[in-house]
Amino acid sequence: MDIERIQLKGQLSEAKSKFKHLDTEAAGLVILIRSLLNPFEEDTLKLEVEKASVAFNRLQEVFGEMQTLNTKIQKLEDYFD
């Protein structure tokens, strides 16, 4: 196995690991946003909209990173097929 293939396999493994980490973070952010914007709260002034906004902005960042990583993973996997 040549050095380039070994490096690419390392990159693929690292990208998959980071993707899983981001996927877990995204799932946690979704749960957090849902809890902050509880639809059963009768007093809308008790909703934590600002915290939910911060969490949503982070979710958008994570989603963008995941899309980029997914493209990279697909290209690397296509190389090995």
PyMOL Python script that loads the backbone (N, CA, C, O; Angstrom):
from pymol import cmd

cmd.read_pdbstr("""\
ATOM      1  N   MET A   1       0.855  -1.169   0.000  1.00  0.00           N
ATOM      2  CA  MET A   1       0.000   0.000   0.000  1.00  0.00           C
ATOM      3  C   MET A   1       0.906   1.238   0.000  1.00  0.00           C
ATOM      4  O   MET A   1       1.818   1.350   0.819  1.00  0.00           O
ATOM      5  N   ASP A   2       0.647   2.144  -0.908  1.00  0.00           N
ATOM      6  CA  ASP A   2       1.514   3.317  -0.969  1.00  0.00           C
ATOM      7  C   ASP A   2       1.115   4.367   0.070  1.00  0.00           C
ATOM      8  O   ASP A   2       0.028   4.319   0.647  1.00  0.00           O
ATOM      9  N   ILE A   3       2.011   5.294   0.283  1.00  0.00           N
ATOM     10  CA  ILE A   3       1.839   6.329   1.307  1.00  0.00           C
ATOM     11  C   ILE A   3       0.583   7.172   1.063  1.00  0.00           C
ATOM     12  O   ILE A   3      -0.126   7.525   2.006  1.00  0.00           O
ATOM     13  N   GLU A   4       0.314   7.490  -0.204  1.00  0.00           N
ATOM     14  CA  GLU A   4      -0.845   8.331  -0.524  1.00  0.00           C
ATOM     15  C   GLU A   4      -2.152   7.659  -0.091  1.00  0.00           C
ATOM     16  O   GLU A   4      -3.030   8.308   0.478  1.00  0.00           O
ATOM     17  N   ARG A   5      -2.272   6.370  -0.362  1.00  0.00           N
ATOM     18  CA  ARG A   5      -3.494   5.640   0.036  1.00  0.00           C
ATOM     19  C   ARG A   5      -3.646   5.614   1.553  1.00  0.00           C
ATOM     20  O   ARG A   5      -4.751   5.762   2.076  1.00  0.00           O
ATOM     21  N   ILE A   6      -2.547   5.430   2.246  1.00  0.00           N
ATOM     22  CA  ILE A   6      -2.588   5.412   3.713  1.00  0.00           C
ATOM     23  C   ILE A   6      -3.029   6.777   4.242  1.00  0.00           C
ATOM     24  O   ILE A   6      -3.843   6.858   5.162  1.00  0.00           O
ATOM     25  N   GLN A   7      -2.491   7.841   3.658  1.00  0.00           N
ATOM     26  CA  GLN A   7      -2.877   9.194   4.085  1.00  0.00           C
ATOM     27  C   GLN A   7      -4.358   9.452   3.804  1.00  0.00           C
ATOM     28  O   GLN A   7      -5.061  10.026   4.635  1.00  0.00           O
ATOM     29  N   LEU A   8      -4.823   9.027   2.638  1.00  0.00           N
ATOM     30  CA  LEU A   8      -6.229   9.232   2.289  1.00  0.00           C
ATOM     31  C   LEU A   8      -7.152   8.425   3.199  1.00  0.00           C
ATOM     32  O   LEU A   8      -8.227   8.898   3.567  1.00  0.00           O
ATOM     33  N   LYS A   9      -6.743   7.216   3.563  1.00  0.00           N
ATOM     34  CA  LYS A   9      -7.551   6.415   4.499  1.00  0.00           C
ATOM     35  C   LYS A   9      -7.601   7.093   5.866  1.00  0.00           C
ATOM     36  O   LYS A   9      -8.629   7.063   6.543  1.00  0.00           O
ATOM     37  N   GLY A  10      -6.498   7.696   6.265  1.00  0.00           N
ATOM     38  CA  GLY A  10      -6.477   8.450   7.517  1.00  0.00           C
ATOM     39  C   GLY A  10      -7.407   9.644   7.465  1.00  0.00           C
ATOM     40  O   GLY A  10      -8.125   9.923   8.425  1.00  0.00           O
ATOM     41  N   GLN A  11      -7.394  10.355   6.334  1.00  0.00           N
ATOM     42  CA  GLN A  11      -8.293  11.494   6.169  1.00  0.00           C
ATOM     43  C   GLN A  11      -9.747  11.056   6.192  1.00  0.00           C
ATOM     44  O   GLN A  11     -10.598  11.730   6.774  1.00  0.00           O
ATOM     45  N   LEU A  12     -10.029   9.931   5.558  1.00  0.00           N
ATOM     46  CA  LEU A  12     -11.394   9.401   5.542  1.00  0.00           C
ATOM     47  C   LEU A  12     -11.841   9.041   6.953  1.00  0.00           C
ATOM     48  O   LEU A  12     -12.954   9.374   7.361  1.00  0.00           O
ATOM     49  N   SER A  13     -10.989   8.373   7.680  1.00  0.00           N
ATOM     50  CA  SER A  13     -11.317   7.992   9.054  1.00  0.00           C
ATOM     51  C   SER A  13     -11.541   9.225   9.926  1.00  0.00           C
ATOM     52  O   SER A  13     -12.479   9.266  10.721  1.00  0.00           O
ATOM     53  N   GLU A  14     -10.689  10.217   9.776  1.00  0.00           N
ATOM     54  CA  GLU A  14     -10.820  11.450  10.549  1.00  0.00           C
ATOM     55  C   GLU A  14     -12.105  12.192  10.187  1.00  0.00           C
ATOM     56  O   GLU A  14     -12.794  12.702  11.070  1.00  0.00           O
ATOM     57  N   ALA A  15     -12.428  12.255   8.905  1.00  0.00           N
ATOM     58  CA  ALA A  15     -13.645  12.939   8.457  1.00  0.00           C
ATOM     59  C   ALA A  15     -14.892  12.234   8.991  1.00  0.00           C
ATOM     60  O   ALA A  15     -15.840  12.891   9.421  1.00  0.00           O
ATOM     61  N   LYS A  16     -14.896  10.901   8.965  1.00  0.00           N
ATOM     62  CA  LYS A  16     -16.044  10.146   9.484  1.00  0.00           C
ATOM     63  C   LYS A  16     -16.201  10.360  10.990  1.00  0.00           C
ATOM     64  O   LYS A  16     -17.318  10.493  11.490  1.00  0.00           O
ATOM     65  N   SER A  17     -15.096  10.392  11.695  1.00  0.00           N
ATOM     66  CA  SER A  17     -15.129  10.603  13.143  1.00  0.00           C
ATOM     67  C   SER A  17     -15.676  11.994  13.469  1.00  0.00           C
ATOM     68  O   SER A  17     -16.519  12.146  14.354  1.00  0.00           O
ATOM     69  N   LYS A  18     -15.195  12.993  12.755  1.00  0.00           N
ATOM     70  CA  LYS A  18     -15.664  14.364  12.989  1.00  0.00           C
ATOM     71  C   LYS A  18     -17.140  14.486  12.627  1.00  0.00           C
ATOM     72  O   LYS A  18     -17.893  15.178  13.312  1.00  0.00           O
ATOM     73  N   PHE A  19     -17.561  13.811  11.545  1.00  0.00           N
ATOM     74  CA  PHE A  19     -18.963  13.847  11.140  1.00  0.00           C
ATOM     75  C   PHE A  19     -19.853  13.276  12.239  1.00  0.00           C
ATOM     76  O   PHE A  19     -20.897  13.846  12.555  1.00  0.00           O
ATOM     77  N   LYS A  20     -19.438  12.146  12.823  1.00  0.00           N
ATOM     78  CA  LYS A  20     -20.218  11.533  13.901  1.00  0.00           C
ATOM     79  C   LYS A  20     -20.314  12.467  15.106  1.00  0.00           C
ATOM     80  O   LYS A  20     -21.368  12.586  15.732  1.00  0.00           O
ATOM     81  N   HIS A  21     -19.210  13.121  15.417  1.00  0.00           N
ATOM     82  CA  HIS A  21     -19.199  14.075  16.536  1.00  0.00           C
ATOM     83  C   HIS A  21     -20.174  15.224  16.260  1.00  0.00           C
ATOM     84  O   HIS A  21     -20.952  15.602  17.135  1.00  0.00           O
ATOM     85  N   LEU A  22     -20.130  15.772  15.055  1.00  0.00           N
ATOM     86  CA  LEU A  22     -21.024  16.868  14.699  1.00  0.00           C
ATOM     87  C   LEU A  22     -22.484  16.412  14.668  1.00  0.00           C
ATOM     88  O   LEU A  22     -23.381  17.168  15.041  1.00  0.00           O
ATOM     89  N   ASP A  23     -22.719  15.183  14.225  1.00  0.00           N
ATOM     90  CA  ASP A  23     -24.078  14.654  14.187  1.00  0.00           C
ATOM     91  C   ASP A  23     -24.650  14.548  15.597  1.00  0.00           C
ATOM     92  O   ASP A  23     -25.821  14.850  15.829  1.00  0.00           O
ATOM     93  N   THR A  24     -23.820  14.120  16.525  1.00  0.00           N
ATOM     94  CA  THR A  24     -24.244  14.038  17.926  1.00  0.00           C
ATOM     95  C   THR A  24     -24.528  15.437  18.481  1.00  0.00           C
ATOM     96  O   THR A  24     -25.519  15.645  19.181  1.00  0.00           O
ATOM     97  N   GLU A  25     -23.656  16.389  18.164  1.00  0.00           N
ATOM     98  CA  GLU A  25     -23.869  17.767  18.612  1.00  0.00           C
ATOM     99  C   GLU A  25     -25.161  18.334  18.029  1.00  0.00           C
ATOM    100  O   GLU A  25     -25.918  19.005  18.731  1.00  0.00           O
ATOM    101  N   ALA A  26     -25.413  18.067  16.750  1.00  0.00           N
ATOM    102  CA  ALA A  26     -26.626  18.556  16.098  1.00  0.00           C
ATOM    103  C   ALA A  26     -27.878  17.990  16.769  1.00  0.00           C
ATOM    104  O   ALA A  26     -28.849  18.713  16.997  1.00  0.00           O
ATOM    105  N   ALA A  27     -27.849  16.702  17.080  1.00  0.00           N
ATOM    106  CA  ALA A  27     -29.004  16.082  17.748  1.00  0.00           C
ATOM    107  C   ALA A  27     -29.240  16.720  19.111  1.00  0.00           C
ATOM    108  O   ALA A  27     -30.386  16.952  19.497  1.00  0.00           O
ATOM    109  N   GLY A  28     -28.173  17.004  19.835  1.00  0.00           N
ATOM    110  CA  GLY A  28     -28.305  17.665  21.126  1.00  0.00           C
ATOM    111  C   GLY A  28     -28.852  19.068  20.997  1.00  0.00           C
ATOM    112  O   GLY A  28     -29.657  19.504  21.820  1.00  0.00           O
ATOM    113  N   LEU A  29     -28.419  19.781  19.963  1.00  0.00           N
ATOM    114  CA  LEU A  29     -28.919  21.142  19.747  1.00  0.00           C
ATOM    115  C   LEU A  29     -30.407  21.144  19.409  1.00  0.00           C
ATOM    116  O   LEU A  29     -31.147  22.022  19.851  1.00  0.00           O
ATOM    117  N   VAL A  30     -30.834  20.175  18.637  1.00  0.00           N
ATOM    118  CA  VAL A  30     -32.261  20.077  18.297  1.00  0.00           C
ATOM    119  C   VAL A  30     -33.080  19.858  19.568  1.00  0.00           C
ATOM    120  O   VAL A  30     -34.122  20.487  19.755  1.00  0.00           O
ATOM    121  N   ILE A  31     -32.615  18.979  20.425  1.00  0.00           N
ATOM    122  CA  ILE A  31     -33.317  18.728  21.689  1.00  0.00           C
ATOM    123  C   ILE A  31     -33.342  19.989  22.543  1.00  0.00           C
ATOM    124  O   ILE A  31     -34.367  20.331  23.131  1.00  0.00           O
ATOM    125  N   LEU A  32     -32.208  20.675  22.606  1.00  0.00           N
ATOM    126  CA  LEU A  32     -32.128  21.910  23.382  1.00  0.00           C
ATOM    127  C   LEU A  32     -33.086  22.959  22.850  1.00  0.00           C
ATOM    128  O   LEU A  32     -33.797  23.593  23.629  1.00  0.00           O
ATOM    129  N   ILE A  33     -33.121  23.153  21.548  1.00  0.00           N
ATOM    130  CA  ILE A  33     -34.010  24.153  20.937  1.00  0.00           C
ATOM    131  C   ILE A  33     -35.460  23.813  21.227  1.00  0.00           C
ATOM    132  O   ILE A  33     -36.259  24.691  21.553  1.00  0.00           O
ATOM    133  N   ARG A  34     -35.798  22.539  21.107  1.00  0.00           N
ATOM    134  CA  ARG A  34     -37.181  22.121  21.402  1.00  0.00           C
ATOM    135  C   ARG A  34     -37.555  22.417  22.848  1.00  0.00           C
ATOM    136  O   ARG A  34     -38.673  22.846  23.135  1.00  0.00           O
ATOM    137  N   SER A  35     -36.622  22.187  23.745  1.00  0.00           N
ATOM    138  CA  SER A  35     -36.943  22.425  25.158  1.00  0.00           C
ATOM    139  C   SER A  35     -37.053  23.921  25.453  1.00  0.00           C
ATOM    140  O   SER A  35     -37.862  24.336  26.283  1.00  0.00           O
ATOM    141  N   LEU A  36     -36.242  24.724  24.775  1.00  0.00           N
ATOM    142  CA  LEU A  36     -36.300  26.174  24.995  1.00  0.00           C
ATOM    143  C   LEU A  36     -37.552  26.796  24.387  1.00  0.00           C
ATOM    144  O   LEU A  36     -38.056  27.804  24.880  1.00  0.00           O
ATOM    145  N   LEU A  37     -38.043  26.193  23.321  1.00  0.00           N
ATOM    146  CA  LEU A  37     -39.255  26.692  22.657  1.00  0.00           C
ATOM    147  C   LEU A  37     -40.407  25.728  22.879  1.00  0.00           C
ATOM    148  O   LEU A  37     -41.061  25.286  21.934  1.00  0.00           O
ATOM    149  N   ASN A  38     -40.639  25.415  24.125  1.00  0.00           N
ATOM    150  CA  ASN A  38     -41.678  24.469  24.512  1.00  0.00           C
ATOM    151  C   ASN A  38     -43.037  24.926  23.974  1.00  0.00           C
ATOM    152  O   ASN A  38     -43.538  25.966  24.401  1.00  0.00           O
ATOM    153  N   PRO A  39     -43.645  24.178  23.052  1.00  0.00           N
ATOM    154  CA  PRO A  39     -44.931  24.591  22.479  1.00  0.00           C
ATOM    155  C   PRO A  39     -46.098  24.495  23.461  1.00  0.00           C
ATOM    156  O   PRO A  39     -47.186  25.004  23.192  1.00  0.00           O
ATOM    157  N   PHE A  40     -45.867  23.841  24.598  1.00  0.00           N
ATOM    158  CA  PHE A  40     -46.929  23.693  25.582  1.00  0.00           C
ATOM    159  C   PHE A  40     -46.888  24.778  26.645  1.00  0.00           C
ATOM    160  O   PHE A  40     -47.733  24.814  27.539  1.00  0.00           O
ATOM    161  N   GLU A  41     -45.904  25.663  26.544  1.00  0.00           N
ATOM    162  CA  GLU A  41     -45.803  26.784  27.494  1.00  0.00           C
ATOM    163  C   GLU A  41     -46.912  27.784  27.187  1.00  0.00           C
ATOM    164  O   GLU A  41     -46.992  28.313  26.079  1.00  0.00           O
ATOM    165  N   GLU A  42     -47.749  28.033  28.158  1.00  0.00           N
ATOM    166  CA  GLU A  42     -48.872  28.936  27.942  1.00  0.00           C
ATOM    167  C   GLU A  42     -48.453  30.400  27.963  1.00  0.00           C
ATOM    168  O   GLU A  42     -49.068  31.223  27.286  1.00  0.00           O
ATOM    169  N   ASP A  43     -47.423  30.739  28.723  1.00  0.00           N
ATOM    170  CA  ASP A  43     -46.938  32.108  28.804  1.00  0.00           C
ATOM    171  C   ASP A  43     -45.753  32.256  27.857  1.00  0.00           C
ATOM    172  O   ASP A  43     -44.646  31.817  28.168  1.00  0.00           O
ATOM    173  N   THR A  44     -45.986  32.877  26.696  1.00  0.00           N
ATOM    174  CA  THR A  44     -44.922  32.986  25.688  1.00  0.00           C
ATOM    175  C   THR A  44     -43.741  33.821  26.170  1.00  0.00           C
ATOM    176  O   THR A  44     -42.645  33.710  25.621  1.00  0.00           O
ATOM    177  N   LEU A  45     -43.944  34.651  27.181  1.00  0.00           N
ATOM    178  CA  LEU A  45     -42.835  35.443  27.710  1.00  0.00           C
ATOM    179  C   LEU A  45     -41.836  34.572  28.477  1.00  0.00           C
ATOM    180  O   LEU A  45     -40.718  35.009  28.751  1.00  0.00           O
ATOM    181  N   LYS A  46     -42.229  33.351  28.821  1.00  0.00           N
ATOM    182  CA  LYS A  46     -41.324  32.445  29.510  1.00  0.00           C
ATOM    183  C   LYS A  46     -40.432  31.656  28.542  1.00  0.00           C
ATOM    184  O   LYS A  46     -39.507  30.962  28.965  1.00  0.00           O
ATOM    185  N   LEU A  47     -40.719  31.770  27.241  1.00  0.00           N
ATOM    186  CA  LEU A  47     -39.899  31.071  26.258  1.00  0.00           C
ATOM    187  C   LEU A  47     -38.513  31.719  26.201  1.00  0.00           C
ATOM    188  O   LEU A  47     -38.384  32.942  26.240  1.00  0.00           O
ATOM    189  N   GLU A  48     -37.505  30.895  26.111  1.00  0.00           N
ATOM    190  CA  GLU A  48     -36.134  31.397  26.093  1.00  0.00           C
ATOM    191  C   GLU A  48     -35.666  31.542  24.641  1.00  0.00           C
ATOM    192  O   GLU A  48     -34.845  30.771  24.143  1.00  0.00           O
ATOM    193  N   VAL A  49     -36.226  32.565  23.985  1.00  0.00           N
ATOM    194  CA  VAL A  49     -36.014  32.768  22.561  1.00  0.00           C
ATOM    195  C   VAL A  49     -34.559  33.109  22.237  1.00  0.00           C
ATOM    196  O   VAL A  49     -34.015  32.620  21.247  1.00  0.00           O
ATOM    197  N   GLU A  50     -33.930  33.938  23.058  1.00  0.00           N
ATOM    198  CA  GLU A  50     -32.554  34.324  22.766  1.00  0.00           C
ATOM    199  C   GLU A  50     -31.610  33.120  22.853  1.00  0.00           C
ATOM    200  O   GLU A  50     -30.741  32.944  21.999  1.00  0.00           O
ATOM    201  N   LYS A  51     -31.787  32.298  23.883  1.00  0.00           N
ATOM    202  CA  LYS A  51     -30.957  31.088  24.007  1.00  0.00           C
ATOM    203  C   LYS A  51     -31.219  30.148  22.832  1.00  0.00           C
ATOM    204  O   LYS A  51     -30.294  29.534  22.301  1.00  0.00           O
ATOM    205  N   ALA A  52     -32.476  30.040  22.434  1.00  0.00           N
ATOM    206  CA  ALA A  52     -32.822  29.179  21.301  1.00  0.00           C
ATOM    207  C   ALA A  52     -32.194  29.715  20.015  1.00  0.00           C
ATOM    208  O   ALA A  52     -31.767  28.938  19.161  1.00  0.00           O
ATOM    209  N   SER A  53     -32.136  31.020  19.879  1.00  0.00           N
ATOM    210  CA  SER A  53     -31.529  31.638  18.698  1.00  0.00           C
ATOM    211  C   SER A  53     -30.040  31.325  18.618  1.00  0.00           C
ATOM    212  O   SER A  53     -29.521  31.007  17.548  1.00  0.00           O
ATOM    213  N   VAL A  54     -29.359  31.417  19.753  1.00  0.00           N
ATOM    214  CA  VAL A  54     -27.931  31.088  19.796  1.00  0.00           C
ATOM    215  C   VAL A  54     -27.720  29.621  19.429  1.00  0.00           C
ATOM    216  O   VAL A  54     -26.821  29.288  18.657  1.00  0.00           O
ATOM    217  N   ALA A  55     -28.547  28.758  19.981  1.00  0.00           N
ATOM    218  CA  ALA A  55     -28.443  27.323  19.696  1.00  0.00           C
ATOM    219  C   ALA A  55     -28.734  27.053  18.220  1.00  0.00           C
ATOM    220  O   ALA A  55     -28.084  26.215  17.597  1.00  0.00           O
ATOM    221  N   PHE A  56     -29.708  27.762  17.669  1.00  0.00           N
ATOM    222  CA  PHE A  56     -30.052  27.557  16.262  1.00  0.00           C
ATOM    223  C   PHE A  56     -28.917  28.023  15.351  1.00  0.00           C
ATOM    224  O   PHE A  56     -28.620  27.379  14.344  1.00  0.00           O
ATOM    225  N   ASN A  57     -28.287  29.136  15.705  1.00  0.00           N
ATOM    226  CA  ASN A  57     -27.146  29.607  14.909  1.00  0.00           C
ATOM    227  C   ASN A  57     -26.024  28.577  14.910  1.00  0.00           C
ATOM    228  O   ASN A  57     -25.404  28.327  13.876  1.00  0.00           O
ATOM    229  N   ARG A  58     -25.766  27.985  16.061  1.00  0.00           N
ATOM    230  CA  ARG A  58     -24.743  26.938  16.142  1.00  0.00           C
ATOM    231  C   ARG A  58     -25.161  25.727  15.323  1.00  0.00           C
ATOM    232  O   ARG A  58     -24.328  25.095  14.673  1.00  0.00           O
ATOM    233  N   LEU A  59     -26.454  25.400  15.353  1.00  0.00           N
ATOM    234  CA  LEU A  59     -26.964  24.274  14.570  1.00  0.00           C
ATOM    235  C   LEU A  59     -26.727  24.521  13.077  1.00  0.00           C
ATOM    236  O   LEU A  59     -26.368  23.600  12.344  1.00  0.00           O
ATOM    237  N   GLN A  60     -26.925  25.750  12.635  1.00  0.00           N
ATOM    238  CA  GLN A  60     -26.669  26.077  11.232  1.00  0.00           C
ATOM    239  C   GLN A  60     -25.194  25.896  10.891  1.00  0.00           C
ATOM    240  O   GLN A  60     -24.869  25.384   9.820  1.00  0.00           O
ATOM    241  N   GLU A  61     -24.301  26.306  11.783  1.00  0.00           N
ATOM    242  CA  GLU A  61     -22.864  26.133  11.565  1.00  0.00           C
ATOM    243  C   GLU A  61     -22.520  24.646  11.470  1.00  0.00           C
ATOM    244  O   GLU A  61     -21.797  24.221  10.570  1.00  0.00           O
ATOM    245  N   VAL A  62     -23.045  23.872  12.406  1.00  0.00           N
ATOM    246  CA  VAL A  62     -22.786  22.430  12.439  1.00  0.00           C
ATOM    247  C   VAL A  62     -23.299  21.782  11.158  1.00  0.00           C
ATOM    248  O   VAL A  62     -22.624  20.938  10.569  1.00  0.00           O
ATOM    249  N   PHE A  63     -24.484  22.174  10.732  1.00  0.00           N
ATOM    250  CA  PHE A  63     -25.080  21.612   9.519  1.00  0.00           C
ATOM    251  C   PHE A  63     -24.197  21.905   8.305  1.00  0.00           C
ATOM    252  O   PHE A  63     -23.992  21.031   7.464  1.00  0.00           O
ATOM    253  N   GLY A  64     -23.678  23.124   8.213  1.00  0.00           N
ATOM    254  CA  GLY A  64     -22.790  23.472   7.110  1.00  0.00           C
ATOM    255  C   GLY A  64     -21.514  22.641   7.121  1.00  0.00           C
ATOM    256  O   GLY A  64     -21.057  22.173   6.079  1.00  0.00           O
ATOM    257  N   GLU A  65     -20.946  22.462   8.307  1.00  0.00           N
ATOM    258  CA  GLU A  65     -19.738  21.635   8.442  1.00  0.00           C
ATOM    259  C   GLU A  65     -20.027  20.186   8.045  1.00  0.00           C
ATOM    260  O   GLU A  65     -19.208  19.530   7.401  1.00  0.00           O
ATOM    261  N   MET A  66     -21.206  19.699   8.441  1.00  0.00           N
ATOM    262  CA  MET A  66     -21.573  18.325   8.118  1.00  0.00           C
ATOM    263  C   MET A  66     -21.732  18.147   6.604  1.00  0.00           C
ATOM    264  O   MET A  66     -21.330  17.119   6.058  1.00  0.00           O
ATOM    265  N   GLN A  67     -22.308  19.126   5.932  1.00  0.00           N
ATOM    266  CA  GLN A  67     -22.462  19.036   4.480  1.00  0.00           C
ATOM    267  C   GLN A  67     -21.098  18.990   3.798  1.00  0.00           C
ATOM    268  O   GLN A  67     -20.883  18.199   2.880  1.00  0.00           O
ATOM    269  N   THR A  68     -20.181  19.840   4.253  1.00  0.00           N
ATOM    270  CA  THR A  68     -18.833  19.858   3.694  1.00  0.00           C
ATOM    271  C   THR A  68     -18.135  18.525   3.920  1.00  0.00           C
ATOM    272  O   THR A  68     -17.524  17.972   3.005  1.00  0.00           O
ATOM    273  N   LEU A  69     -18.228  18.011   5.143  1.00  0.00           N
ATOM    274  CA  LEU A  69     -17.605  16.723   5.459  1.00  0.00           C
ATOM    275  C   LEU A  69     -18.228  15.585   4.665  1.00  0.00           C
ATOM    276  O   LEU A  69     -17.523  14.679   4.219  1.00  0.00           O
ATOM    277  N   ASN A  70     -19.532  15.626   4.489  1.00  0.00           N
ATOM    278  CA  ASN A  70     -20.209  14.569   3.738  1.00  0.00           C
ATOM    279  C   ASN A  70     -19.695  14.521   2.300  1.00  0.00           C
ATOM    280  O   ASN A  70     -19.486  13.442   1.746  1.00  0.00           O
ATOM    281  N   THR A  71     -19.493  15.691   1.701  1.00  0.00           N
ATOM    282  CA  THR A  71     -18.951  15.757   0.348  1.00  0.00           C
ATOM    283  C   THR A  71     -17.537  15.176   0.312  1.00  0.00           C
ATOM    284  O   THR A  71     -17.194  14.413  -0.591  1.00  0.00           O
ATOM    285  N   LYS A  72     -16.726  15.542   1.298  1.00  0.00           N
ATOM    286  CA  LYS A  72     -15.350  15.034   1.374  1.00  0.00           C
ATOM    287  C   LYS A  72     -15.344  13.519   1.547  1.00  0.00           C
ATOM    288  O   LYS A  72     -14.576  12.816   0.890  1.00  0.00           O
ATOM    289  N   ILE A  73     -16.205  13.020   2.433  1.00  0.00           N
ATOM    290  CA  ILE A  73     -16.288  11.582   2.674  1.00  0.00           C
ATOM    291  C   ILE A  73     -16.686  10.843   1.396  1.00  0.00           C
ATOM    292  O   ILE A  73     -16.109   9.806   1.069  1.00  0.00           O
ATOM    293  N   GLN A  74     -17.667  11.378   0.680  1.00  0.00           N
ATOM    294  CA  GLN A  74     -18.113  10.742  -0.565  1.00  0.00           C
ATOM    295  C   GLN A  74     -16.979  10.676  -1.585  1.00  0.00           C
ATOM    296  O   GLN A  74     -16.782   9.652  -2.239  1.00  0.00           O
ATOM    297  N   LYS A  75     -16.235  11.775  -1.715  1.00  0.00           N
ATOM    298  CA  LYS A  75     -15.129  11.794  -2.676  1.00  0.00           C
ATOM    299  C   LYS A  75     -14.044  10.783  -2.291  1.00  0.00           C
ATOM    300  O   LYS A  75     -13.514  10.074  -3.146  1.00  0.00           O
ATOM    301  N   LEU A  76     -13.725  10.728  -1.000  1.00  0.00           N
ATOM    302  CA  LEU A  76     -12.706   9.782  -0.550  1.00  0.00           C
ATOM    303  C   LEU A  76     -13.173   8.345  -0.722  1.00  0.00           C
ATOM    304  O   LEU A  76     -12.394   7.485  -1.133  1.00  0.00           O
ATOM    305  N   GLU A  77     -14.432   8.077  -0.414  1.00  0.00           N
ATOM    306  CA  GLU A  77     -14.949   6.717  -0.573  1.00  0.00           C
ATOM    307  C   GLU A  77     -14.990   6.326  -2.052  1.00  0.00           C
ATOM    308  O   GLU A  77     -14.714   5.177  -2.396  1.00  0.00           O
ATOM    309  N   ASP A  78     -15.334   7.281  -2.930  1.00  0.00           N
ATOM    310  CA  ASP A  78     -15.331   6.999  -4.370  1.00  0.00           C
ATOM    311  C   ASP A  78     -13.929   6.649  -4.858  1.00  0.00           C
ATOM    312  O   ASP A  78     -13.764   5.828  -5.760  1.00  0.00           O
ATOM    313  N   TYR A  79     -12.923   7.277  -4.258  1.00  0.00           N
ATOM    314  CA  TYR A  79     -11.544   7.000  -4.631  1.00  0.00           C
ATOM    315  C   TYR A  79     -11.177   5.550  -4.332  1.00  0.00           C
ATOM    316  O   TYR A  79     -10.436   4.923  -5.089  1.00  0.00           O
ATOM    317  N   PHE A  80     -11.693   5.023  -3.237  1.00  0.00           N
ATOM    318  CA  PHE A  80     -11.353   3.658  -2.830  1.00  0.00           C
ATOM    319  C   PHE A  80     -12.238   2.593  -3.493  1.00  0.00           C
ATOM    320  O   PHE A  80     -11.951   1.402  -3.382  1.00  0.00           O
ATOM    321  N   ASP A  81     -13.292   3.002  -4.170  1.00  0.00           N
ATOM    322  CA  ASP A  81     -14.169   2.024  -4.835  1.00  0.00           C
ATOM    323  C   ASP A  81     -13.622   1.592  -6.172  1.00  0.00           C
ATOM    324  O   ASP A  81     -14.238   0.776  -6.856  1.00  0.00           O
TER     325      ASP A  81
END
""", "prot")
cmd.dss("prot")
cmd.show_as("cartoon", "prot")
cmd.util.cbc("prot")
cmd.orient("prot")
